[in-house]
Amino acid sequence: MIYTENHRENKLALLILSVPVLVTLIIGVYSFIAPPAIFPDPSWGFQAMRSMELGGPFNQIVGPDQGNIADNYGYFLTWWSPGQYLVPYFFKSLFHLNVGQAAAITSVLCEVVGLLGFFAFFKRVGFKPVTAALSVAFIASQVFYFIPYAFYNGGEVLMFAYAGWFLYGCFYFKRISIPMLLFVLFAGWIGFFCKSSMLLVYASGLFCMWINLSPPRKDYAAWIKNGVAIGIPFVISVITIKLFYLSKGENPTSGSNGGLRIIWETFAFPLGSPLLAGFSVDDLTRGLVYHPDGPMFSPVVTVLILIGLAAASIALIWAIIKYVPYRPYVIAVVVFYVVFFLFFGQAFVRQLAISYEGRHFRIVGLLVIPGAIYLIERSKTYFKAAFGLIWIFIALQSFTIIHREYWFNREEGVRGNTGIVQQFIDKPTLNYLLQADKTQRNATFVFTSADLGLEIQHNRIITIEPIGADVGTNYDDYTYKGHAGPLYILLPSEYEANGGAQFIMEKCFPGYKDFKPKKVSEDYTVWEAK
């Protein structure tokens, strides 16, 4: 009887799990047919890939030297981990695809692997198969889950693929062994390859492993023994990453914007991360604090929302601790919530180059989902109905967003050699630059977006930061001295009105004179100096 009941539950769980997997594969096929755009972070990674394809060293972006534009200068890309471009590069090379198609394959495979990983992890820490499958289905309804099919986000989707299996490994071992030590060692390297912020997940996961391996009673000798056993390969892994990668350049923790800053958002945002990241609140509001497309709420309303989310998140964590009976799961939730609060709290206070975005806390949001569903399963009917409505609302919003973005990519997206959708250029201007690239072999092309330079196949590129009204305060960062063949600078038309174009002509390239504007379309101007 028990066997029959378990068999039925497993079949139901697999049926539930098959739905998001099937939907993922279908959307993946459509994404392959009309590949996505890419976010700025992986754009820089693809620039390193482009340099490598042109004969440059591993993981270096090679381009004109600021001291003399006639010379080349290469710098090691430490700000982001290499997996975001090396995995698509593997598919690009293996199947002779363009960058967009390779990114689409990377995303769909990572999503499927990630779903299976979290399903396995949720079962490992105690949840029944149906609860684990429902949790995975809820994850697959989130806005963040569909983003890679419209905008390839590199390390984010790789981290999703790896995190569930890593956590599964953290709770798999019951005692110290050679396989366990090897897991600890290699887990750090693989995680960092996927995304540099996986180091924080890595440390938190191993802390969970230490607690889970050690006896609840006060056996200090066992705790110390386990801590040393886990700590040695952990230190070796981290030191290796530091010596052979992070020490070669700057990264998000290299410096701050100056001084300390404590505001409501500093602590309310990480405290509210379970709901911000696990229930798509930050995504659905276009970013409560960090909102490139403009805020949805006033600053006062935003703070009030964050305080409410923080209070609700703390209540959810408390309920999980009190009512969810699975010790390994509770360990994971508490450790990750506390560690991420402490790390990002101090990072926000020190004003490190880390934005207030829910994606940084994604793992915390994912971890609370099975606990929340467990509580809902045992709650009154109206709580279940409310949760069902929330689920439907999130899923509808997610499908609406991916449908809108996919339709734009397919019908109106501007594509060049890479196959990716270029967001900051129109088709006539891109065609003009591609033709110039074909006819020139000693030219330099200048862009204000990292993805545009990927279309240039035969000449060198420079990517400068978008220019604002206050650019004159640090214009040395934009100066490229010397002269080396024709120069093509792509600028949005508004740069002529705000002074950005004049600044570039006079200050950025002092070795060039007599710039001539080529207004290929109403929205963009190509400034040429030959």
C-alpha positions in Angstrom: 0.0 0.0 0.0 2.8 2.4 0.9 4.7 1.4 -2.2 1.6 2.1 -4.4 1.1 5.5 -2.8 4.7 6.5 -3.2 4.7 5.3 -6.8 1.6 7.4 -7.5 3.2 10.4 -5.9 6.4 10.0 -7.9 4.4 9.7 -11.1 2.4 12.9 -10.2 5.7 14.7 -9.4 7.2 13.7 -12.7 4.1 14.8 -14.5 4.2 18.2 -12.8 8.0 18.5 -13.5 7.5 17.6 -17.2 5.3 20.7 -17.8 8.0 23.4 -17.1 10.6 21.3 -18.8 8.5 20.9 -22.0 7.6 24.6 -22.0 11.2 25.5 -21.6 12.2 23.4 -24.6 9.5 24.9 -26.8 10.4 28.4 -25.9 14.0 27.5 -26.4 13.3 26.4 -30.0 11.6 29.7 -30.7 14.5 31.6 -29.1 17.0 29.7 -31.4 14.9 30.7 -34.4 14.9 34.4 -33.3 17.9 34.7 -31.0 17.9 37.2 -28.1 19.6 40.5 -27.4 22.3 40.4 -24.7 22.8 42.3 -21.5 25.9 44.5 -21.1 27.8 42.1 -18.7 28.0 39.2 -21.2 28.7 41.7 -24.0 32.1 42.4 -22.4 32.6 38.6 -22.1 31.8 38.2 -25.8 34.4 41.0 -26.5 37.0 38.8 -24.9 35.8 35.9 -27.0 36.1 38.1 -30.1 39.7 39.1 -29.2 40.5 35.4 -28.7 39.1 34.5 -32.0 41.3 37.2 -33.6 44.4 35.6 -32.0 44.5 37.4 -28.7 45.4 35.8 -25.3 42.9 33.9 -23.1 40.2 36.1 -21.5 41.7 39.4 -22.6 40.0 42.3 -24.4 42.5 43.6 -26.9 42.0 47.0 -28.5 43.6 50.4 -29.2 45.9 51.8 -26.5 44.8 55.1 -24.9 48.3 56.3 -24.9 48.8 55.7 -28.6 45.8 54.5 -30.6 48.2 53.0 -33.2 49.3 50.4 -30.6 47.2 47.6 -29.1 46.6 47.1 -25.4 45.1 44.1 -23.7 43.6 43.7 -20.3 42.5 40.6 -18.4 38.7 40.6 -17.9 38.3 39.9 -14.1 35.1 41.8 -13.6 33.1 38.9 -14.8 33.7 35.1 -14.9 34.5 33.4 -18.2 31.7 30.9 -18.4 29.2 33.5 -19.7 31.0 33.5 -23.1 33.0 30.2 -23.0 29.9 28.0 -22.9 28.3 29.7 -25.9 31.7 29.7 -27.6 31.7 25.9 -27.2 28.4 25.5 -29.0 29.4 28.2 -31.5 32.5 26.3 -32.4 31.0 22.8 -32.2 27.9 23.4 -34.4 29.2 26.4 -36.4 26.5 28.8 -35.1 26.4 32.5 -34.6 26.6 34.1 -31.2 22.9 34.6 -30.9 22.1 30.9 -31.6 24.8 29.7 -29.3 23.4 32.0 -26.5 19.9 30.5 -27.1 21.2 26.9 -26.8 23.1 27.8 -23.7 20.0 29.4 -22.0 17.7 26.5 -22.7 20.1 23.8 -21.6 20.9 25.8 -18.4 17.3 26.3 -17.6 16.5 22.5 -17.9 19.6 21.5 -16.0 18.7 24.1 -13.3 15.1 22.8 -12.9 16.3 19.3 -12.5 19.0 20.4 -10.0 16.6 22.2 -7.8 14.1 19.4 -7.9 16.8 17.0 -6.8 17.9 19.4 -4.1 14.5 20.0 -2.7 13.9 16.3 -2.4 17.3 15.8 -0.8 16.6 18.2 2.0 13.3 16.5 2.9 10.5 17.6 0.7 8.1 15.1 -0.9 8.4 14.8 -4.7 5.1 16.6 -5.4 6.1 19.6 -3.2 9.5 19.7 -4.9 7.9 19.5 -8.3 5.4 22.3 -7.5 8.3 24.4 -6.2 10.2 23.9 -9.5 7.0 24.7 -11.5 6.6 27.9 -9.5 10.3 28.8 -10.1 9.7 28.3 -13.9 6.8 30.8 -13.7 9.0 33.6 -12.5 9.9 36.6 -14.7 13.6 36.0 -14.2 13.2 32.5 -15.7 12.1 33.8 -19.0 14.5 36.7 -19.3 17.3 34.7 -21.0 15.1 34.0 -24.0 14.8 37.8 -24.7 18.1 39.0 -23.2 20.9 36.6 -22.7 22.2 37.3 -19.2 25.3 35.1 -19.2 26.4 34.2 -15.7 22.8 34.5 -14.3 21.5 31.5 -16.3 24.7 29.5 -15.8 24.5 30.1 -12.0 20.9 28.8 -12.1 22.0 25.7 -13.8 24.7 25.0 -11.3 23.3 26.2 -7.9 20.8 23.5 -7.4 23.2 20.7 -8.1 25.9 22.3 -5.9 23.5 22.6 -3.0 22.5 19.0 -3.6 26.2 18.0 -3.2 26.4 20.1 0.0 23.8 17.9 1.6 24.7 14.6 0.0 27.7 13.7 2.0 27.2 12.3 5.5 30.8 12.0 6.6 34.3 13.2 5.6 35.7 11.3 2.6 37.9 11.7 -0.4 35.0 12.3 -2.7 33.7 14.9 -0.3 37.0 16.8 -0.2 37.2 16.7 -4.0 33.7 18.0 -4.3 34.6 20.9 -2.0 37.7 21.7 -4.1 36.1 21.5 -7.6 32.8 23.0 -6.6 34.5 26.4 -6.1 36.2 26.3 -9.5 33.1 25.2 -11.4 30.9 27.7 -9.6 33.3 30.6 -10.3 33.5 29.6 -13.9 29.7 30.0 -14.1 29.5 33.3 -12.2 31.9 35.2 -10.0 29.2 35.8 -7.3 28.9 32.0 -7.0 31.8 32.4 -4.5 29.3 33.7 -2.0 27.0 30.8 -2.7 30.0 28.5 -2.4 30.9 29.8 1.0 27.3 29.7 2.2 26.8 26.2 0.9 29.9 24.9 2.6 28.8 26.5 5.8 25.6 24.6 5.5 27.6 21.4 4.8 29.6 21.9 8.0 26.5 22.4 10.2 24.7 19.4 8.6 27.7 17.1 9.0 28.3 18.0 12.6 26.2 16.6 15.4 23.6 18.8 17.0 25.0 18.1 20.5 28.1 20.0 21.8 30.7 17.7 20.4 33.3 20.4 19.8 36.0 18.0 18.5 33.7 16.8 15.8 32.8 20.3 14.8 36.5 21.3 14.6 37.4 18.2 12.7 34.6 18.8 10.1 35.5 22.4 9.8 39.1 21.8 9.1 38.3 19.0 6.6 36.0 21.4 4.7 38.1 24.4 5.2 41.3 23.2 3.6 40.0 22.4 0.1 37.8 25.6 0.4 40.9 27.8 1.0 42.8 26.1 -1.8 40.0 26.6 -4.2 39.5 30.3 -3.3 43.3 31.1 -3.3 43.7 29.5 -6.7 40.8 31.6 -8.1 42.4 34.7 -6.5 45.9 34.1 -7.8 45.1 33.0 -11.3 42.1 35.2 -12.0 40.9 37.9 -9.7 44.4 39.3 -8.9 44.9 40.2 -12.6 42.4 43.1 -12.6 39.6 44.9 -10.9 36.3 43.3 -9.8 33.1 44.6 -8.2 34.7 44.4 -4.7 37.9 46.3 -5.7 36.7 49.7 -4.5 33.8 51.8 -3.5 32.1 55.0 -4.6 33.5 56.7 -1.5 32.4 56.9 2.1 29.8 55.1 4.1 26.0 55.4 3.4 23.2 54.1 5.5 19.7 54.6 4.2 16.5 52.6 4.6 17.2 50.6 1.4 20.6 49.5 2.8 19.1 46.9 5.1 15.5 46.7 4.0 16.4 45.5 0.6 18.5 42.4 1.7 16.0 41.7 4.5 13.2 41.7 1.9 15.2 39.6 -0.6 13.1 36.3 -0.2 10.0 38.1 -1.7 11.9 40.5 -3.9 13.8 37.6 -5.6 11.6 34.6 -5.0 8.3 36.1 -6.0 9.4 38.4 -8.8 8.6 41.6 -6.9 11.7 43.4 -8.0 11.2 42.2 -11.6 7.6 43.1 -11.8 8.2 46.6 -10.5 11.0 47.2 -13.1 13.4 47.5 -10.2 12.3 49.0 -6.9 15.6 50.7 -6.2 17.7 50.2 -9.3 15.5 51.1 -12.3 17.3 52.0 -15.6 13.9 52.5 -17.3 12.5 54.8 -14.6 10.9 54.2 -11.2 7.4 52.9 -10.8 7.0 54.5 -7.4 8.1 57.6 -5.6 11.1 57.3 -3.2 8.8 57.5 -0.1 6.5 54.8 -1.5 9.5 52.6 -2.5 10.8 52.8 1.1 7.5 51.8 2.6 7.2 48.9 0.2 10.7 47.7 1.1 9.9 47.9 4.8 6.7 45.9 4.2 8.6 43.3 2.2 11.3 43.1 4.8 8.7 42.5 7.6 6.9 39.9 5.5 10.1 38.1 4.6 11.2 37.9 8.2 7.8 36.5 9.1 8.1 33.9 6.3 11.6 32.9 7.5 10.3 32.6 11.0 7.4 30.4 9.9 9.8 28.1 8.0 12.0 27.7 11.0 9.0 27.0 13.3 6.8 24.8 11.1 8.9 23.1 8.4 10.3 19.9 10.0 13.3 19.3 7.7 16.5 20.3 9.5 18.8 20.4 6.4 16.4 22.7 4.6 16.0 25.0 7.6 19.8 25.1 7.9 20.1 26.2 4.2 17.4 28.9 4.5 18.8 30.4 7.7 22.5 30.3 6.6 21.8 31.9 3.2 19.5 34.5 4.5 21.9 35.6 7.2 25.0 35.4 5.1 23.5 37.3 2.2 22.1 40.0 4.5 25.5 40.5 6.1 27.5 40.6 2.9 25.2 42.8 0.9 24.4 45.0 3.9 28.0 45.9 4.4 28.5 46.2 0.6 25.7 48.7 0.3 27.0 50.6 3.4 30.4 50.8 1.8 28.9 51.7 -1.6 30.7 49.0 -3.5 29.9 48.7 -7.2 27.0 46.3 -6.5 23.5 47.4 -7.5 20.3 47.1 -5.6 18.8 44.3 -7.8 16.9 41.2 -6.8 19.0 39.1 -9.1 21.9 39.3 -6.6 19.7 37.5 -4.0 18.1 35.0 -6.4 19.4 32.0 -4.5 17.8 33.2 -1.3 14.5 33.7 -3.2 14.7 30.2 -4.7 15.4 28.6 -1.3 12.3 29.9 0.4 9.9 28.7 -2.3 9.5 25.0 -1.2 9.1 26.2 2.4 6.4 28.6 1.4 4.6 26.0 -0.6 4.9 23.5 2.3 3.2 26.1 4.5 0.5 26.8 1.9 -0.2 23.1 1.5 -1.1 22.9 5.2 -2.9 26.2 5.5 -6.6 27.1 5.2 -8.4 27.1 1.8 -8.4 30.9 1.4 -4.6 31.0 1.8 -4.3 28.4 -0.9 -6.6 30.3 -3.1 -4.7 33.5 -2.5 -1.4 31.8 -3.3 -2.9 30.3 -6.5 -4.0 33.8 -7.6 -0.5 35.1 -7.0 1.0 32.3 -8.9 -1.4 32.9 -11.9 -0.6 36.6 -11.8 3.2 36.1 -11.8 2.9 33.5 -14.6 0.7 35.7 -16.8 3.0 38.6 -16.3 6.0 36.5 -17.2 4.4 35.1 -20.4 3.3 38.6 -21.3 6.8 40.0 -21.0 8.5 37.1 -22.9 5.8 37.3 -25.7 6.3 41.1 -26.1 10.1 40.9 -26.1 10.2 37.8 -28.3 7.8 39.4 -30.8 10.0 42.5 -30.9 13.2 40.4 -31.4 11.6 38.4 -34.2 9.8 41.2 -36.1 11.8 44.3 -35.4 15.1 43.3 -34.0 18.2 44.6 -35.8 20.7 41.8 -36.5 24.2 41.7 -37.9 27.0 39.2 -38.1 26.5 37.9 -34.6 22.8 37.1 -35.0 22.0 38.9 -31.7 19.5 41.7 -31.5 21.2 45.0 -31.4 19.3 47.4 -29.2 21.2 50.6 -29.8 21.4 51.0 -33.6 19.0 50.8 -36.5 19.3 48.7 -39.6 20.4 51.4 -42.1 23.2 52.5 -39.8 24.3 49.0 -39.0 24.5 48.1 -42.7 26.6 51.3 -43.3 29.1 50.3 -40.6 29.3 46.7 -41.7 30.0 47.8 -45.3 32.7 50.1 -43.9 34.2 47.2 -42.0 34.3 45.1 -45.1 36.1 47.8 -47.1 38.6 48.9 -44.4 41.5 47.0 -42.8 43.1 49.7 -40.7 40.1 51.5 -39.2 38.9 51.9 -35.7 35.2 51.8 -34.8 33.9 53.5 -31.6 30.7 52.6 -29.8 28.9 53.5 -26.6 27.5 50.0 -26.1 29.6 46.9 -25.6 27.5 44.6 -27.8 27.8 46.8 -31.0 31.5 46.2 -31.4 30.9 42.4 -31.7 29.6 43.0 -35.2 33.0 44.4 -36.4 35.0 41.5 -37.9 37.9 43.1 -39.7 38.9 46.1 -37.7 39.6 47.3 -34.2 36.9 48.6 -31.8 36.7 50.9 -28.8 33.8 50.9 -26.3 33.4 54.0 -24.3 30.9 54.6 -21.5 27.7 56.5 -22.5 28.3 60.2 -22.1 26.2 62.4 -19.8 26.2 66.1 -19.1 28.9 65.8 -16.4 31.3 63.9 -18.5 33.8 66.7 -18.4 34.8 65.9 -14.8 36.5 62.7 -15.8 37.2 63.0 -19.5 40.7 61.5 -19.2 39.0 58.1 -19.2 37.7 58.8 -22.7 40.9 60.2 -24.3 42.7 58.2 -26.9 45.9 59.9 -28.2 47.6 59.4 -31.5 46.4 58.5 -35.0 45.9 55.2 -36.8 43.8 55.0 -39.9 40.2 56.0 -40.4 38.0 56.5 -37.4 34.2 55.8 -37.3 32.3 56.9 -34.2 28.6 55.9 -33.8 26.6 58.2 -31.6 22.8 58.6 -31.0 21.5 61.8 -32.5 20.8 63.4 -29.1 24.5 63.6 -28.5 24.6 66.6 -30.8 22.1 68.4 -28.6 23.6 67.6 -25.2 27.2 68.4 -26.2 28.4 64.8 -26.1 29.3 64.8 -29.8 31.4 68.0 -29.4 33.1 66.6 -26.4 34.2 63.5 -28.3 35.4 65.4 -31.3 37.5 67.8 -29.3 38.7 65.8 -26.3 38.5 62.1 -26.9 40.6 61.8 -30.1 43.0 64.7 -30.2 45.0 63.1 -33.0 42.0 63.4 -35.4 40.7 66.5 -37.0 37.9 67.5 -39.5 35.2 65.0 -38.3 32.4 64.7 -40.8 28.9 63.6 -39.8 27.2 60.9 -41.8 23.6 60.9 -40.7 22.4 57.6 -42.1 19.1 57.8 -40.2 17.3 60.2 -38.0 18.3 58.4 -34.8 22.0 57.9 -35.3 25.0 59.7 -36.7 28.3 58.2 -37.8 31.2 60.7 -37.3 34.1 60.0 -39.6 37.7 61.2 -39.6 40.0 59.9 -42.3 
